[in-house]
């Protein structure tokens, strides 16, 4: 809805002007909520303001234009031509709502060499063959390891072996590695109680966002303090438990080969050179061979084929908040012939991966579903890793909000591939929680959460969890207690915004909202806009303060250079890419604490709805006219309200509704107008 439409709507509703309290310095003809109660009766006005055109139905267009490289249109924004459901519902999850976005994130994959993945994601030492040599040799000399490894390799050579038969020997092989390194001392390998792999299939993992219990990973790596599900009473696992997921797809052609996605060249080595190819003769008995899809020439400005077209193409729009079950299912059918390049679909940096066989696409989608769930809990997870095994070949996936790295494959049946397999298991044993992506500095309870065995059936995992803030020069350290989720935007690549209700002893009795997101590091923070606006909302402009969000605290979490995010980001500094381009965007973990506002849809009185519209329209105009801030998403989702108790003319307390233009909602979009343009516009 355009800005002028809000003004016309106010006229149609015959809204009363608050003439007694309307600020004289505001040039707009519409009325505003003010700090003081009205001192005389409000006057109705049924005539349009002389400066505005007469109300008329706006001309319909076929659809909004898509510009390559811009942030995607927000749910419920004024330029979208249909309302896409209730963005605040959290009563249930729908897997279908997220499936299409998993496919979109596949467009953000980059192929890297396995050893580069080991060093920069798993933090294996540069000279791991020397530093971990004694440990690797000890593993290869271990009788149990050899027994389980040989048994597994024998299964790999048998055609038609069922997938479930691979699980136990693979689990025992990995656990044998952990047994050896945990019971003896080796250089830079901490001894002691080990983590352990567990066969989870056919059990489902509870929690998450995709129908809560719809996914069943084959093997999961569990924390050493998590009781073994095979021997404990609590046999069911939650998505808060896995440190790492291992998926088995024994097809002989399930792993990506890097031919259809950008490849990162490090030290002059193209990762495709070290990729362990599948055997010439397939050991998997399929009914029919899986033909490759027909490739389409890609272009950043023209529609092109992407992975999403290979498996039920979908339109690109902002991910729904939890429980959004009203998305139009017809959108996927309509978009197949009109898909746009990934740069236009989502955050900048995605490039089309090109054609892949269905047997490659399906396992990749499954891996990305697991990554999405691993990001849903614990809170503030920065990255996650999933392994994909195709008989005796292993490939690793890593997602860190900026990119999905896919490693080349190794053959771990013998030789150097076997050494790398052992080193990979050792690497997971050595990773701290922080380097495994589970942040515990700000969320101390995350360490307990991954070892927890009992989760209530309908419990929201983060309810009553705490965030610990270090404070700043003006604010001493404090804690915030979390409550229900308001909205969630899970993603492997992107802002992945999470909004929760909260309380804090620092602001007793004040309902708070915490917004946690991963915006690009170069993006101007919403707090900068609010600070600029609130600084001007004084004196004759003080009325505007009632229509701006009240910000209490904000913190940007900076990850050190030796962190996983730091090491992966360095890979893309002056990076050499072949077979396509990828723009790596560094992302910042940004946490904002503000006053809780209420959505427009919760109002039931027409007068209140109209007044909130007017308030939002006027503060939108004021933001542009004075601070020089253009709010580019003047939509239903960003028009909020607060209730303030004031004294009426009879000296009695009365609750009044004040419209607020939200600038920190997850789907908000704002920009500062250049001073030269602002002066000419004024």
C-alpha positions in Angstrom: 0.0 0.0 0.0 1.5 3.3 -1.1 2.0 6.1 1.4 -0.7 8.3 -0.3 -3.1 5.4 0.2 -2.6 5.6 4.0 -3.5 9.3 3.8 -6.6 8.6 1.8 -7.6 5.7 4.1 -7.5 8.1 7.0 -9.9 10.4 5.2 -12.3 7.5 4.3 -12.4 6.5 8.0 -13.3 10.2 8.9 -10.5 10.3 11.5 -10.6 13.0 14.0 -7.8 15.6 13.9 -6.1 16.2 17.2 -5.9 20.0 16.5 -5.2 21.0 20.0 -2.0 19.0 20.3 -0.8 18.7 16.7 2.8 20.0 16.5 3.0 23.3 14.6 6.3 22.4 13.1 4.9 19.3 11.2 3.8 20.3 7.8 1.7 17.3 7.1 -2.1 17.9 7.1 -3.0 14.7 9.0 -3.2 14.4 12.7 -0.8 12.7 15.1 -0.9 11.1 18.6 0.8 13.4 21.0 2.3 13.3 24.4 -0.5 15.2 26.2 -4.2 14.4 26.2 -6.5 16.6 23.9 -7.8 19.7 25.5 -10.8 20.1 23.3 -13.2 17.8 21.3 -11.7 16.3 18.2 -13.1 17.5 14.9 -14.2 15.2 12.1 -13.1 16.0 8.6 -14.7 14.3 5.6 -13.0 16.2 2.9 -9.7 15.2 1.3 -6.8 17.5 2.0 -6.3 20.0 -0.8 -2.7 18.9 -1.4 -3.7 15.3 -2.1 -5.4 13.8 -5.2 -8.9 12.5 -4.9 -9.2 8.9 -3.8 -9.3 6.3 -6.6 -8.5 2.7 -7.1 -4.9 2.3 -8.0 -4.1 0.6 -11.4 -3.2 -3.0 -11.1 0.0 -4.4 -12.4 1.0 -7.9 -13.4 3.8 -8.1 -10.8 6.7 -6.3 -9.2 9.9 -6.0 -11.1 12.9 -8.0 -9.8 16.2 -6.2 -9.7 19.3 -8.4 -9.5 21.4 -7.9 -6.4 18.8 -6.3 -4.2 17.4 -7.7 -0.9 14.3 -9.8 -1.6 10.9 -8.4 -1.1 9.7 -8.8 2.5 6.6 -10.8 3.5 3.6 -8.5 3.7 5.5 -5.5 2.2 3.6 -2.9 0.3 5.1 -3.9 -3.1 4.0 -7.5 -2.8 0.6 -8.1 -4.4 -0.8 -10.8 -2.1 -0.7 -11.3 1.6 1.2 -14.4 2.5 -0.3 -15.6 5.7 0.1 -14.9 9.3 3.8 -14.1 10.1 3.4 -14.1 13.8 1.9 -17.6 14.4 4.0 -20.1 16.4 1.4 -22.7 17.1 2.7 -25.3 14.7 5.4 -25.9 12.1 4.9 -27.0 8.5 7.7 -28.7 6.7 6.4 -27.6 3.3 6.9 -24.0 4.3 10.6 -24.5 4.5 11.4 -27.1 1.9 11.5 -24.6 -1.0 14.0 -22.4 0.9 16.3 -25.4 1.5 16.4 -25.8 -2.3 17.2 -22.1 -2.7 20.1 -22.4 -0.3 21.6 -25.1 -2.4 22.4 -22.4 -4.9 25.0 -21.0 -2.4 27.3 -24.0 -2.5 31.0 -23.8 -3.2 33.2 -26.8 -3.9 36.5 -27.0 -2.0 39.3 -29.6 -1.6 38.9 -32.1 1.3 42.1 -31.1 2.9 41.3 -27.4 2.8 38.0 -28.3 4.5 39.9 -30.2 7.2 42.2 -27.4 8.0 39.8 -24.4 7.8 36.6 -25.9 9.0 37.7 -28.7 11.3 40.9 -27.0 12.4 43.2 -29.9 11.7 46.9 -28.9 12.0 48.6 -27.9 8.7 51.1 -30.7 9.2 48.5 -33.2 10.6 50.3 -36.1 9.0 53.2 -35.4 11.3 51.5 -34.1 14.5 48.8 -36.7 14.4 50.9 -39.4 12.8 51.3 -41.6 15.9 47.6 -41.4 16.7 46.6 -42.4 13.1 49.1 -45.3 13.1 47.8 -46.4 16.5 44.2 -46.5 15.1 45.2 -48.4 12.0 47.0 -51.0 14.3 43.9 -51.4 16.5 42.2 -54.8 16.2 38.7 -53.5 16.7 39.1 -50.7 14.1 40.4 -53.1 11.5 37.6 -55.6 12.2 34.8 -53.0 11.8 36.5 -51.2 8.9 37.1 -54.4 7.0 33.5 -55.5 7.6 32.2 -52.2 6.3 34.4 -52.3 3.2 33.2 -55.8 2.4 29.6 -54.5 2.5 30.6 -51.8 0.0 31.6 -54.4 -2.6 28.4 -56.3 -2.3 25.8 -55.1 -4.9 22.4 -54.4 -3.6 23.3 -54.2 0.1 20.5 -52.5 2.0 21.3 -49.0 3.4 20.5 -49.9 7.0 23.1 -52.7 7.0 25.9 -50.0 6.6 25.0 -48.2 9.8 26.4 -50.5 12.6 29.8 -51.2 11.1 30.3 -47.6 10.1 29.3 -46.5 13.7 31.7 -49.0 15.2 34.5 -48.0 12.9 34.2 -44.3 13.9 33.8 -45.2 17.6 36.9 -47.4 17.4 38.9 -44.3 16.3 37.5 -42.3 19.2 38.4 -45.2 21.6 42.0 -45.2 20.6 42.6 -41.4 20.8 40.7 -41.0 24.1 42.4 -43.7 26.1 46.0 -42.7 25.2 48.0 -39.4 25.1 48.9 -38.1 21.7 50.3 -34.7 20.7 47.6 -32.0 20.6 44.8 -34.6 21.0 43.1 -34.3 24.4 42.6 -37.7 26.2 39.7 -38.5 28.4 36.0 -39.3 28.0 35.1 -39.4 24.4 32.1 -38.4 22.3 30.4 -41.2 20.5 28.5 -42.0 17.3 25.0 -43.5 17.6 22.8 -45.2 15.0 19.7 -43.0 15.1 17.7 -44.5 12.2 14.8 -45.3 12.2 14.0 -43.0 15.1 13.0 -39.4 14.5 14.7 -36.4 16.1 12.3 -34.2 18.1 12.1 -30.5 17.8 13.4 -28.4 15.0 11.3 -26.5 12.5 10.4 -29.1 9.8 7.3 -30.7 11.5 9.3 -31.2 14.7 9.9 -34.9 14.3 9.9 -35.6 10.6 13.6 -36.2 10.0 15.6 -39.3 10.9 19.4 -38.9 10.5 21.3 -42.1 10.1 24.2 -41.5 12.5 24.7 -38.7 15.0 27.7 -37.7 17.1 26.6 -37.1 20.7 28.3 -35.2 23.5 30.3 -37.3 26.0 27.8 -36.3 28.8 24.8 -37.4 26.9 23.6 -40.8 28.2 23.7 -43.5 25.5 20.2 -43.9 24.1 20.7 -47.6 23.8 21.2 -48.0 27.6 19.4 -45.1 29.1 15.6 -44.7 29.7 15.5 -41.7 27.4 16.1 -43.2 24.0 14.7 -40.4 21.9 17.0 -37.6 20.8 16.3 -34.0 20.2 17.8 -31.7 17.5 19.6 -29.9 20.4 21.7 -33.1 20.9 23.7 -33.8 17.8 27.2 -32.3 17.4 27.5 -33.7 13.9 25.3 -35.8 11.6 26.4 -38.5 9.2 24.1 -39.6 6.4 24.5 -42.8 4.4 23.4 -43.0 0.7 24.9 -46.1 -0.9 24.2 -45.3 -4.5 27.8 -45.0 -6.0 26.7 -41.7 -7.5 25.2 -39.8 -4.5 28.1 -37.3 -4.0 28.5 -34.0 -5.8 31.5 -33.9 -8.1 31.9 -30.1 -8.2 31.4 -29.9 -12.0 28.2 -27.9 -11.6 29.1 -25.4 -8.9 31.8 -22.8 -8.3 35.1 -24.4 -7.2 37.5 -22.7 -4.9 41.2 -23.0 -6.0 43.6 -22.9 -3.1 47.4 -22.8 -3.7 46.7 -23.5 -7.4 44.9 -26.8 -6.7 41.4 -27.3 -8.3 39.5 -29.5 -5.8 38.0 -31.5 -8.6 41.5 -32.9 -9.2 41.5 -34.7 -5.8 37.9 -35.8 -6.0 37.5 -39.6 -5.5 35.3 -40.6 -8.4 32.7 -43.4 -8.1 33.6 -46.9 -9.5 33.2 -47.4 -13.2 30.7 -50.2 -12.6 28.1 -49.3 -10.1 27.6 -51.6 -7.0 24.1 -50.2 -6.5 21.3 -52.0 -8.2 18.9 -49.3 -9.3 15.8 -50.1 -11.4 16.7 -47.5 -14.0 19.8 -45.3 -14.5 19.3 -41.8 -13.4 19.8 -39.5 -16.4 21.4 -36.0 -15.9 19.1 -33.1 -16.3 19.3 -30.9 -19.3 21.6 -27.9 -18.7 20.5 -24.4 -19.4 23.0 -21.5 -20.1 23.1 -19.4 -17.0 23.1 -15.6 -16.8 22.9 -13.3 -13.8 20.3 -11.1 -15.7 18.2 -13.8 -17.4 16.1 -16.6 -16.0 18.2 -19.8 -15.5 17.7 -23.3 -14.3 18.6 -23.9 -10.7 18.5 -26.9 -8.3 15.1 -25.8 -7.1 13.8 -26.5 -10.7 15.1 -30.0 -10.5 13.0 -30.8 -7.5 9.7 -29.0 -7.5 10.7 -25.4 -8.3 9.6 -22.7 -6.0 9.2 -19.0 -5.9 11.6 -16.9 -3.9 10.2 -15.0 -1.0 11.2 -14.4 2.5 11.1 -17.5 4.7 7.9 -17.8 6.8 7.8 -17.3 10.5 7.1 -20.3 12.6 3.8 -21.9 11.9 2.9 -20.0 8.7 0.6 -22.6 7.1 -1.3 -20.4 4.7 1.3 -20.1 1.9 -0.3 -20.6 -1.5 0.7 -24.0 -2.8 0.1 -22.9 -6.3 3.2 -20.6 -6.2 5.5 -23.5 -6.9 3.7 -24.5 -10.0 3.5 -21.0 -11.4 7.2 -20.2 -10.8 8.7 -23.2 -12.7 8.7 -21.4 -16.0 9.7 -18.0 -14.6 12.5 -18.8 -12.1 15.1 -16.1 -11.7 18.7 -16.3 -10.9 19.7 -16.9 -7.3 21.1 -13.4 -7.1 17.6 -12.1 -7.5 16.1 -14.7 -5.3 17.9 -14.1 -2.0 20.9 -12.6 -0.4 23.7 -11.6 -2.7 26.4 -14.1 -3.6 24.5 -17.2 -4.8 25.3 -18.5 -8.2 23.4 -21.2 -10.1 25.0 -24.7 -9.6 23.8 -26.1 -12.9 22.5 -29.6 -13.7 22.9 -32.5 -11.3 21.5 -36.0 -11.3 18.5 -36.7 -9.1 20.6 -39.1 -7.1 23.0 -36.2 -6.3 20.2 -33.6 -5.7 18.2 -35.7 -3.2 21.1 -36.5 -0.8 22.2 -32.8 -1.0 18.7 -31.7 -0.1 18.6 -34.2 2.8 21.9 -32.9 4.1 20.7 -29.3 4.0 17.6 -30.2 5.9 19.8 -31.5 8.7 21.9 -28.3 8.6 18.7 -26.2 8.8 17.6 -28.2 11.9 21.0 -27.9 13.5 20.7 -24.2 13.2 17.3 -24.1 14.8 18.7 -25.2 18.2 20.9 -24.6 20.2 20.5 -20.8 20.3 23.1 -18.7 18.4 24.7 -21.6 16.5 27.2 -20.1 14.1 27.9 -23.1 11.9 27.2 -26.8 11.5 28.8 -29.7 9.6 27.2 -32.8 8.1 28.9 -35.8 6.5 27.5 -37.7 3.5 28.7 -41.2 2.9 28.3 -43.1 -0.4 29.6 -46.6 0.4 33.4 -46.1 0.9 33.4 -42.4 -0.2 33.0 -39.5 2.2 32.0 -35.9 1.5 31.6 -33.1 4.0 29.1 -30.1 4.1 29.6 -27.0 6.1 27.1 -24.1 6.5 28.0 -20.8 8.3 25.3 -18.3 7.3 27.5 -17.0 4.4 28.1 -20.0 2.3 27.7 -23.8 2.1 31.1 -25.5 1.5 31.0 -28.9 -0.1 34.3 -30.9 0.1 35.7 -33.1 -2.6 35.2 -36.8 -1.8 37.7 -39.2 -0.3 37.8 -43.0 -0.6 38.4 -44.2 3.0 38.8 -47.9 2.2 42.6 -47.6 2.0 45.6 -45.4 1.5 45.6 -41.6 2.0 41.8 -41.5 2.1 41.8 -43.8 5.1 44.2 -41.5 6.9 42.0 -38.5 6.2 39.0 -40.4 7.4 40.7 -41.1 10.7 42.0 -37.5 11.0 38.4 -36.3 10.4 37.0 -38.3 13.3 39.9 -37.1 15.5 39.1 -33.5 14.5 35.6 -33.8 15.7 36.9 -35.2 19.0 39.2 -32.2 19.4 36.7 -29.5 18.5 35.5 -27.3 21.3 31.8 -26.4 21.4 32.5 -22.9 20.1 34.5 -24.3 17.1 31.6 -26.8 16.6 29.4 -23.7 16.2 27.6 -24.0 19.5 28.2 -20.7 21.3 28.3 -21.0 25.1 29.9 -17.6 26.1 26.6 -15.7 25.8 24.4 -18.8 26.3 25.9 -20.8 29.1 23.0 -23.3 29.1 23.9 -24.4 25.6 26.4 -26.8 27.0 23.7 -28.4 29.2 21.2 -28.4 26.3 23.2 -30.7 24.1 23.5 -33.3 26.9 19.8 -33.0 28.0 17.7 -36.1 27.8 14.2 -34.9 28.6 12.3 -32.3 26.6 8.6 -31.6 27.1 6.4 -32.6 24.3 5.2 -29.1 23.5 8.1 -27.2 25.2 9.8 -24.4 23.4 13.4 -25.3 23.9 14.7 -21.8 24.5 11.9 -20.9 27.0 13.6 -19.9 30.3 17.0 -20.0 28.7 19.3 -17.0 29.4 21.4 -14.7 27.4 24.4 -13.2 29.1 25.5 -9.8 28.0 28.8 -8.2 28.8 27.5 -4.7 28.7 29.4 -1.5 27.7 30.6 1.8 29.1 27.0 2.8 30.0 25.4 -0.6 30.8 26.8 -3.1 33.4 26.7 -6.9 32.6 23.2 -8.3 32.8 21.2 -11.4 31.8 18.0 -11.7 29.8 15.5 -14.6 30.3 13.9 -15.8 27.0 10.3 -16.7 26.5 8.2 -17.8 23.6 9.3 -17.4 20.0 7.5 -14.6 18.1 8.9 -15.4 14.6 11.6 -17.5 13.1 13.3 -17.2 9.8 15.6 -20.3 9.7 18.2 -20.4 7.0 21.7 -21.9 6.3 22.7 -18.8 4.3 21.2 -15.4 5.1 20.0 -13.3 8.1 18.1 -16.1 9.7 16.2 -13.8 12.0 14.8 -15.1 15.3 12.5 -12.9 17.5 11.6 -13.9 21.0 9.7 -12.4 24.0 12.0 -11.8 27.0 12.3 -10.3 30.4 15.2 -8.9 32.4 15.8 -7.7 36.0 17.6 -4.7 34.5 14.2 -3.5 33.2 11.7 -4.9 35.7 8.2 -5.2 34.6 9.0 -4.2 31.0 8.0 -6.7 28.3 11.0 -7.0 26.0 11.6 -8.4 22.6 15.0 -9.8 21.5 15.9 -9.9 17.8 18.8 -12.2 16.9 20.0 -12.0 13.3 23.0 -12.5 11.0 23.0 -9.4 8.7 25.9 -8.8 6.3 28.7 -7.1 8.2 28.7 -4.0 5.9 24.9 -3.5 6.4 24.0 -0.4 8.4 22.5 -1.5 11.8 18.9 -0.6 12.5 20.1 0.9 15.7 22.0 3.6 13.8 18.7 4.7 12.2 16.9 4.7 15.6 19.7 6.6 17.3 19.6 9.2 14.5 15.8 9.5 14.7 15.6 9.6 18.5 18.3 12.3 18.7 16.0 14.6 16.6 12.8 13.7 18.4 13.3 16.4 21.0 11.8 19.9 21.6 9.3 20.7 18.9 9.7 17.2 17.4 9.2 15.4 20.8 5.8 14.0 19.6 7.7 11.7 17.2 9.3 9.7 20.1 5.9 8.1 20.8 5.9 6.7 17.3 9.4 5.3 17.2 10.5 1.9 18.7 12.3 2.2 22.1 15.6 0.6 22.0 17.2 -0.6 25.2 20.4 -2.4 24.2 22.2 -3.8 21.2 25.3 -5.9 20.8 27.3 -7.1 17.8 29.2 -10.4 18.4 32.6 -10.3 16.7 34.2 -13.6 15.9 38.1 -13.7 16.2 40.3 -14.5 13.3 41.1 -18.0 14.6 37.4 -18.9 14.7 35.8 -21.1 12.1 34.0 -18.1 10.6 37.3 -16.2 10.4 39.2 -19.0 8.8 36.5 -19.7 6.2 36.2 -16.0 5.4 39.9 -15.8 4.7 39.5 -18.5 2.0 37.5 -16.0 0.0 39.9 -13.1 0.3 41.2 -12.6 -3.3 39.9 -16.1 -4.0 40.3 -17.8 -7.3 37.1 -19.5 -8.4 36.5 -21.6 -11.5 33.3 -22.8 -13.1 31.4 -19.7 -11.7 31.5 -16.9 -9.2 30.5 -16.5 -5.6 30.5 -13.3 -3.5 31.2 -14.2 0.1 29.5 -11.9 2.5 30.8 -11.7 6.0 28.0 -11.7 8.5 27.7 -10.3 12.0 25.7 -11.8 14.9 23.5 -8.9 15.9 21.3 -8.9 19.0 18.8 -6.1 19.7 16.7 -5.7 22.8 13.7 -3.4 22.5 10.3 -2.7 24.0 7.6 -5.1 23.0 5.2 -3.7 20.4 1.9 -5.1 19.2 0.8 -6.0 15.7 -1.8 -4.0 13.9 -4.0 -7.0 13.3 -4.6 -7.4 17.1 -6.7 -4.2 17.1 -10.4 -4.6 17.0 -11.7 -1.0 16.9 -11.9 0.8 13.6 -10.9 4.1 15.2 -7.8 2.6 16.7 -6.8 1.0 13.4 -7.3 4.2 11.6 -5.4 6.2 14.2 -2.5 3.8 14.0 -2.4 4.2 10.2 -2.3 8.0 10.5 0.4 7.9 13.2 2.6 5.6 11.1 2.1 7.7 8.0 3.0 10.9 9.7 6.1 9.5 11.4 7.1 8.0 8.0 6.9 11.5 6.5 8.7 13.0 9.5 11.6 10.5 9.2 12.1 11.5 5.6 11.6 15.2 6.1 13.9 15.8 9.2 16.4 13.0 10.0 16.5 12.1 6.3 15.6 8.5 6.8 13.6 6.6 4.1 11.7 3.6 5.5 11.4 1.4 2.4 9.0 -1.2 3.8 5.9 0.8 4.9 3.8 -2.3 5.2 1.3 -4.0 7.6 4.0 -6.0 9.3 6.0 -2.8 10.2 3.0 -0.8 11.5 2.8 -1.6 15.2 1.4 0.1 18.2 1.9 0.7 21.9 -0.6 1.5 24.6 0.1 4.4 26.9 -1.9 5.4 30.0 -2.7 9.1 30.1 -5.1 11.3 32.1 -8.2 12.4 30.3 -10.1 15.6 30.7 -11.9 14.2 33.7 -8.7 13.4 35.5 -9.0 9.7 35.0 -6.4 7.3 33.6 -7.2 6.2 30.1 -5.3 3.9 27.8 -4.5 5.3 24.4 -3.2 3.6 21.3 -0.2 5.1 19.6 0.9 3.9 16.2 4.6 3.0 15.9 6.6 2.5 12.7 8.9 -0.4 13.4 12.5 -0.1 12.2 13.8 -3.3 13.9 11.4 -5.9 12.7 13.1 -8.8 10.9 11.5 -7.8 7.6 12.0 -4.1 7.9 14.1 -2.2 5.3 15.4 1.3 5.8 18.0 3.6 4.3 19.5 7.0 5.0 18.8 9.5 2.2 22.0 11.3 0.9 22.1 14.8 2.3 22.2 16.4 -1.2 19.1 14.6 -2.2 17.4 15.3 1.1 18.0 19.1 0.7 16.7 19.2 -2.8 13.6 17.2 -1.8 12.9 19.4 1.2 
